[in-house]
């Protein structure tokens, strides 16, 4: 026959395990998943970006804000994955990089002829800062020079997780 002490130990163990499992089960937090491994400033900037661009989940809202209304080509690489459709607001190509005003919204095919917002791209012209200069920074990252377009740029996969990285050019999950 088990002792009262043994029963108490079993009961306390069960209660403790239940409490621990509730504590270790995080609420669904997409920003935390996207920014895992980055410091708090990157998380804060991604939250700002998502608040500013959430309205663009609807492509029509993007058009009303100055992004094109005609669907651009979907950009993909047979080995790296895809980038998606880049909607460029040329009026935002200026001498500023603003987290809440990305120069490009990037949409990926979502089936049935629909697209979903997956990322943004920030761009900064070589006319403002030549490619021979030190790269501008955003999200704590250096922008990369894109000689063919004559600008610095960085992709930010703020709406779709990218196994290649939050700031990678290509996303293996995006298919055109």
SEPADO-817364 format. One line per 10 residues: number of its first residue (from 1); for each residue x, y, z of N, C-alpha, C, CB. Coordinates in steps of 0.001 Angstrom, whole numbers, plus 500000, padded with zeros to 6 digits. Each point is the difference from the previous one (the first is absolute). Glycine has a CB too. Example, Ala and Ser with C-alpha at 12.3 -4.5 7.8 and 13.67 -1.06 7.14 Angstrom:
! residues 2
1> 513190 494310 507800 499110 501190 500000 500900 501200 500000 498108 498827 501246 | 501542 502223 498034 500820 501190 500060 499230 501090 500730 501184 499372 497855
END
This chain:
! residues 176
1> 500849 498828 500000 499151 501172 500000 500903 501246 500000 498127 498746 501233 | 501620 502178 497821 500847 501179 499909 499819 500886 501226 499869 499900 497497 | 501195 500782 502855 499940 500907 501145 499382 501327 499593 502019 498897 500998 | 497548 501855 500005 499428 501324 499739 501056 500928 499405 498368 499682 501892 | 502862 500162 498551 501085 500837 499477 500218 499721 498517 501088 500034 502271 | 498891 498698 497347 500172 499634 498596 498877 500601 499150 501153 497863 500692 | 497619 502063 499829 498858 500574 499278 500134 501493 499824 498576 498199 500901 | 501909 502479 500148 500201 501436 499928 501081 500357 498983 499286 500191 502388 | 501790 499059 497567 501078 500237 499036 499474 499840 498578 501709 499192 501671 | 497492 499775 498087 499424 499776 498671 499084 501156 499623 500140 497507 500333
11> 499012 502932 500581 499061 501089 499715 500745 501299 499697 498296 498908 501488 | 502722 501411 499318 500781 501218 499770 500717 499929 498664 500298 500289 502468 | 500247 498562 497186 500679 499824 498719 499045 500226 498839 501570 498380 501068 | 497231 501093 499007 499008 500164 498934 499604 501465 499858 499149 497672 500421 | 500590 503000 500704 499627 501418 499954 501144 500838 499436 498470 499669 501969 | 502753 500074 498481 501155 500755 499508 500194 499801 498507 501072 499787 502240 | 498768 498982 497301 500139 499726 498568 498932 500740 499208 500981 497748 500517 | 497812 502300 500001 498918 500723 499319 500284 501479 499910 498398 498303 500806 | 502094 502284 500290 500342 501432 500005 501150 500275 499042 499222 500195 502382 | 501768 498954 497618 501157 500198 499123 499594 499918 498542 501493 499049 501756
21> 497611 500036 497915 499600 499883 498598 499224 501224 499547 499938 497520 500239 | 499282 503074 500638 499279 501226 499639 500975 501153 499803 497986 499209 501280 | 503044 500868 499546 500985 501070 499894 500830 499870 498732 500079 500133 502485 | 500256 498644 497124 500894 499827 498861 499266 500001 498663 501505 498718 501487 | 497188 501356 498503 499247 500057 498760 499750 501463 499669 498911 497743 500439 | 501895 502850 498669 499830 501418 499694 498748 500236 499163 502481 500301 500105 | 496974 500880 500057 498888 500394 499141 500523 500131 498577 498824 501206 501910 | 500304 498645 497116 500414 500131 498598 500481 501428 499773 498344 498212 499245 | 502937 501951 500497 500613 501306 499805 500839 499964 498728 500028 500437 502500 | 499383 499964 496347 500745 499916 498748 501250 500866 499977 497863 499521 498886
31> 502130 501626 501777 501179 500863 500005 501142 499322 500750 498532 502047 499887 | 501151 497297 501218 501040 499286 500755 500594 498879 499155 498830 500549 502163 | 500327 498765 497083 500500 498924 499134 500894 500561 498896 497933 498654 500486 | 501669 502468 498928 500785 500607 498920 501326 500557 500484 497880 500542 498854 | 502133 499997 502360 501183 500705 500494 500829 499186 500991 498754 502100 499656 | 500951 496626 500459 500764 499154 500914 501491 500092 499666 498020 498435 500258 | 502782 501864 500741 501440 500131 499801 500469 501429 499768 499948 497732 499081 | 499116 503200 500738 500350 501408 499822 499745 500753 501299 499449 499879 497535 | 501143 501307 502601 499807 500761 501233 498650 500711 500015 502474 500304 500159 | 497222 500304 500986 498700 500634 500210 499727 501137 499021 500183 499383 502388
41> 500851 501306 497145 499773 501106 499066 499471 499480 498660 501834 501319 501125 | 498625 497520 498440 499494 499417 498749 498542 499591 500185 502320 499183 499378 | 497366 500203 501753 498606 499628 500278 499115 501241 499968 500766 498046 501408 | 499669 503030 499242 499219 501238 500032 499795 500551 498583 500904 500504 502304 | 500164 499476 496892 499893 500501 498629 499073 499136 499144 502307 500927 500215 | 497736 497758 499971 499097 499115 499247 498555 500249 500417 501819 498261 499806 | 497944 501965 501481 498642 500333 500459 499520 501293 499347 500441 498843 502196 | 500440 502164 497731 499657 501269 499344 499679 499767 498530 501475 501251 501610 | 499358 497980 497718 499787 499683 498588 498660 499296 499793 502484 499828 499678 | 497225 499178 501132 498747 499258 499847 498771 500881 500262 501216 497921 500685
51> 498869 502956 500314 498877 500924 500253 499780 500909 498792 500484 499948 502481 | 500608 500552 496953 499907 500939 498877 499521 499341 498720 501818 501305 501038 | 498458 497419 498784 499672 499338 498729 498830 499018 500091 502378 500254 499401 | 497047 499561 501763 498919 499017 500123 498828 500321 499075 500686 499614 502369 | 499056 501657 497399 498895 500392 499110 500244 499543 498562 499562 501981 501472 | 501692 497740 498176 500329 499590 498639 499830 498505 499763 501578 501891 499920 | 497856 497414 501068 499599 498612 499749 499021 499999 498817 500324 499347 502472 | 498956 501739 497399 499076 500219 498881 500752 500781 498921 497945 499992 501544 | 502256 499392 497294 500746 500635 498906 499346 501314 499581 500749 497737 499212 | 497933 502337 500870 499302 501240 499628 500430 501150 500914 498031 498654 499157
61> 502162 501075 502123 500457 501038 500934 501406 500460 499626 498570 499016 501835 | 502251 500072 497701 501349 500368 499550 499901 500938 498800 500929 497793 500834 | 498175 501908 498237 499803 500860 498837 499534 501393 500392 499464 497982 498663 | 499640 502084 502296 499507 501296 500474 501114 500809 500665 497723 498991 500320 | 503262 500332 500227 501102 500684 500693 501123 500419 499059 499441 498686 502022 | 500480 500925 496690 501017 500426 499047 500825 498887 499391 500077 502055 501261 | 499745 496717 499212 500671 498868 499369 499221 499661 498728 500867 499095 502248 | 499748 500279 496741 499315 499776 498729 498785 499083 500152 502183 500326 498837 | 496893 499820 500232 498815 499150 500037 500113 498839 499020 498643 501979 500672 | 502291 498111 498394 500222 498914 499047 500956 498982 500625 499614 501563 498021
71> 500046 497155 501858 500813 498936 500593 501335 499877 499273 497913 498779 500686 | 503216 501488 500012 501313 499814 499377 500344 498514 499899 500745 502232 500903 | 500282 497454 498337 500432 498605 499879 500449 499472 501351 500689 500394 497617 | 499140 498307 502555 500469 499324 501206 501455 499599 499770 497653 499148 500576 | 503217 501204 500349 501432 499733 499873 500340 498727 500762 500504 502469 499764 | 500150 496592 499535 500381 498730 500624 501330 499537 499433 497580 499383 500347 | 503068 499757 500399 501244 499374 499590 499804 498496 500150 501422 502024 500697 | 498983 497214 498305 499737 498558 500009 500688 499268 501148 499751 500130 497546 | 501303 500437 503011 500699 499326 501094 499808 500673 501356 501654 499255 498333 | 498121 502056 501681 499943 500745 501266 498584 500160 500559 502024 501201 499248
81> 496975 498708 499897 498622 500250 500418 499469 501223 499293 500438 498954 502232 | 498670 501758 498424 499397 501165 499376 500129 501241 500855 498426 498496 498851 | 501285 502617 500496 499860 501273 500710 498527 500390 499971 502373 500733 499387 | 497020 499115 499445 498603 500371 499850 499843 501191 499077 499544 499114 502273 | 499289 501503 497815 499637 501174 499194 500404 501249 500783 498050 498766 498876 | 502804 502075 500530 500468 501230 500655 499135 501180 499550 502371 499089 500123 | 496892 501481 500795 499201 501193 499728 500820 501194 500483 497757 498743 500228 | 502680 502094 498850 500936 501088 500303 499272 501342 500013 501883 498686 498958 | 498244 502037 502142 499508 501376 500068 501207 500902 499745 498101 499418 501658 | 502030 501054 497123 501178 500775 499601 500105 501339 500737 499864 498908 497767
91> 499035 501583 502767 500073 501267 500745 500752 499833 501316 497838 500707 498957 | 502333 498061 501493 500721 499751 501251 501505 499851 499792 497953 498902 500876 | 502498 501092 497873 501436 499979 499720 500524 501418 500211 499780 498066 498324 | 500686 502191 502878 500469 501341 500348 501275 499868 500826 497631 500932 499959 | 502652 500050 500852 501236 499973 500785 499783 499482 501423 500821 501907 498629 | 498075 497335 501590 499690 499470 501330 499670 498517 499924 499160 502253 500706 | 501184 497044 500356 499526 498640 500215 499103 500061 501227 502094 498907 498960 | 496636 500783 500855 499037 500078 501093 499336 498640 500179 499603 502460 499552 | 500481 497003 501651 499476 498672 500263 498517 499908 499668 501717 499716 501780 | 497540 501331 498468 498554 499941 499759 499609 500382 498566 499677 500531 502407
101> 501326 499665 496706 499709 500356 498605 500942 499256 499050 499186 502275 500740 | 500625 496416 499098 500879 499248 499098 499771 500395 498541 500005 498095 501634 | 501064 501937 497616 499912 500349 498576 499263 498935 499194 502133 501270 500230 | 497931 497495 500238 499355 498898 499266 499235 499086 500949 501812 500097 498268 | 497031 499469 501267 499235 498950 500666 500158 498751 499155 498320 501644 501027 | 501866 497223 499606 500221 498760 499256 498878 499019 500324 502513 500362 500015 | 496832 499185 498928 498897 499050 500109 500398 498692 499338 498311 501876 500020 | 501208 497017 500540 500268 498684 499429 498682 499362 499597 502086 499734 501407 | 497949 499413 497566 498790 499289 499613 499460 499178 501174 500816 499911 497615 | 497858 500151 502550 499360 499282 501107 498951 499018 499498 500410 501970 501475
111> 499605 497728 497232 499033 499069 499414 498731 500699 499557 500928 498212 501431 | 498387 501168 497651 498735 500519 499454 500133 501421 499470 498785 498538 501595 | 502386 501816 497866 500205 501326 499428 500176 501107 501027 498683 499230 498096 | 501385 500429 503162 500163 501006 501055 501472 500119 500386 497673 499519 500856 | 502648 501603 499799 501349 500212 500516 499894 500398 501468 500868 500694 497705 | 500240 499089 503016 500052 500402 501405 501267 500813 500240 498687 497946 500701 | 501204 503047 500172 501154 500803 500386 500940 499114 500801 498633 502149 500022 | 502632 497767 499557 500962 499142 500683 501221 500760 500505 499221 498139 498572 | 501130 502959 500752 501235 500708 500346 499925 501437 499505 501311 497848 499893 | 499714 502902 500458 500189 501343 499451 501453 500103 499581 498165 501023 501460
121> 502103 499987 497750 501385 500283 499638 500217 501503 500144 500113 498006 498396 | 500994 502334 502226 500412 501391 500117 501106 500224 498996 499359 500129 502457 | 500627 501035 496904 501019 500312 498998 500462 501439 500177 498995 498336 498389 | 502276 501877 501283 500630 501300 500169 500918 500207 498802 499871 499890 502562 | 499879 501140 496648 500684 500231 498734 501492 500284 500151 497860 500856 499136 | 502907 498639 499899 501427 500319 499929 500215 501494 499728 500468 497662 499177 | 498533 503035 500269 500133 501445 499793 500108 500728 501336 498696 499816 497858 | 500635 499649 503151 500051 500589 501334 501247 499537 500745 497492 500100 500053 | 502814 498616 499843 501175 499422 500654 500642 499023 499027 498977 500265 502323 | 502134 500132 497044 500642 499141 498997 500387 498628 500563 500852 502062 498881
131> 499231 496982 500231 500318 498619 500398 501414 499871 500567 498427 499192 498240 | 502388 501821 501576 501369 499972 500534 500052 500427 501468 500855 500484 497700 | 498035 500003 502815 499936 500470 501391 499611 498858 500941 499380 502305 499192 | 500697 497981 502092 499583 499043 501023 498483 499793 499885 501913 500707 501554 | 497619 498041 498466 498569 499732 499804 499122 500620 501081 500637 497891 498878 | 498176 502560 500737 499038 500447 501019 499528 498794 500803 499256 501941 498543 | 500191 498318 502638 499533 498920 500881 498528 500197 500345 502320 499746 500949 | 497013 499139 499216 498611 499981 500447 499799 498668 500704 499181 501524 498093 | 500059 498441 502983 499795 498781 500787 501334 499456 500522 497950 499472 498631 | 503039 501398 501531 501308 499568 500453 500794 499260 498936 499056 499875 502260
141> 500479 500147 496497 500625 499278 498897 500497 500992 498956 498512 498001 500411 | 502581 501639 498928 500463 500800 498866 499177 499645 498770 502337 500125 500962 | 497244 500895 498291 499336 499747 498738 501034 499489 499004 498259 501789 500467 | 501292 497414 498567 500897 499440 498988 499937 500844 498734 499695 497681 500955 | 501443 502464 498362 499970 500735 498736 499449 499123 498881 501956 501383 500755 | 497145 499170 498474 499453 499330 498814 500406 500853 498802 498007 498967 501286 | 503152 500710 498148 500575 500797 498921 499062 500099 498795 502269 499306 500774 | 497027 499595 498904 499138 500018 498819 498842 500991 500130 500611 497622 499615 | 498982 502680 501634 498905 500951 500217 500495 501350 500508 498505 498073 500478 | 502786 501994 499821 500630 501226 500490 499392 500470 501324 500482 500631 497631
151> 499337 498396 503287 499540 500352 501336 500472 498989 501042 498011 501111 498979 | 501923 499339 502258 500207 499139 501158 498628 499432 500353 502025 501355 500870 | 497923 497428 499669 498685 499461 500371 500134 498922 501073 499149 500504 497689 | 499719 499275 502961 499879 498904 500961 498565 499482 499961 501827 500983 501487 | 498054 497694 498455 498692 499345 500095 499719 499711 501474 500237 498965 497670 | 498513 501146 502713 499596 499665 501367 498752 499129 499908 500981 502168 500956 | 499153 496581 499423 498900 499031 499928 499147 500116 501263 501398 498425 498570 | 497892 502687 501542 499234 500327 501201 498646 499311 500063 501157 502167 500019 | 498387 497263 498866 498668 499386 499986 500028 498514 499692 499103 502180 499302 | 502018 497289 500259 500116 498564 499740 501381 499552 500452 498385 500115 498030
161> 501641 498882 502815 501279 499500 500485 500854 499540 498819 498937 499302 502189 | 502334 501013 497886 500941 499614 498953 501078 499130 500629 499545 502124 498672 | 500506 496618 500922 501006 499080 500536 501417 500475 499678 498363 498114 499763 | 501790 502706 499188 501318 500522 499631 500414 501184 500874 499590 499233 497662 | 499461 501342 503068 500315 501108 500901 499063 501181 499820 502358 499269 499967 | 497469 501478 501099 499095 501150 500015 500367 501034 498940 499640 499614 502432 | 501661 500529 497261 500456 501023 499060 500566 499413 498703 500481 501450 501958 | 499230 497297 497759 500494 499352 498781 499260 500526 498774 500584 497942 501325 | 500074 501992 497533 499351 500414 498752 498916 499007 499585 502124 501134 499294 | 498212 497599 500717 499127 498955 499467 499344 499224 501138 501448 499819 497949
171> 497332 499745 501809 499284 499172 500980 499661 498683 499327 499038 502034 501206 | 501528 496844 499280 499740 498716 499361 498527 499584 500033 502301 499358 500625 | 496895 501242 500238 498577 499654 500084 499150 500753 498970 500331 499538 502430 | 500245 501489 496929 499241 500783 499007 500180 499367 498632 500283 502128 501346 | 498587 497536 498048 499980 499392 498654 499191 500888 499065 500209 497663 500971 | 500375 502640 497890 499304 500833 498997 499284 499117 498987 501716 501825 500286
END
